[in-house]
């Protein structure tokens, strides 16, 4: 089975279902990320209607990819820099 690449609808703004579908977050986590400032805030366009700026959502996603790449590079560099240490051998008959 191949994973489908999620694509954002064309146009300058996204409604909530499209933003959630792109990120893969459920409603609770989506709202929590917005409330804590970890996801772009919605833009109110009516009494009960909000949208997300498509470019802000894409920038958020690209920042996550960049952070992941940096963490992986740091992890890889950390492993290469540390010499492999073997645990000390136990003496036979020692308790």
JODA-V38313 format. One record per residue. N is the residue number from 1. PHI is phi as a letter, one per 20 degrees, with the letter a starting at -180 (* if undefined). Layout:
# JODA-V38313
N/PHI
N/PHI
This chain:
# JODA-V38313
1/*
2/d
3/e
4/e
5/f
6/f
7/c
8/e
9/f
10/f
11/o
12/f
13/c
14/c
15/e
16/g
17/g
18/f
19/f
20/f
21/f
22/f
23/f
24/n
25/e
26/e
27/g
28/f
29/f
30/g
31/f
32/f
33/f
34/f
35/f
36/e
37/m
38/e
39/b
40/g
41/f
42/f
43/d
44/f
45/c
46/a
47/g
48/c
49/c
50/c
51/c
52/d
53/f
54/g
55/f
56/f
57/f
58/f
59/f
60/g
61/f
62/f
63/f
64/f
65/f
66/f
67/f
68/f
69/f
70/f
71/f
72/f
73/f
74/f
75/f
76/f
77/f
78/f
79/f
80/f
81/f
82/e
83/f
84/f
85/d
86/e
87/f
88/f
89/f
90/f
91/f
92/f
93/n
94/e
95/d
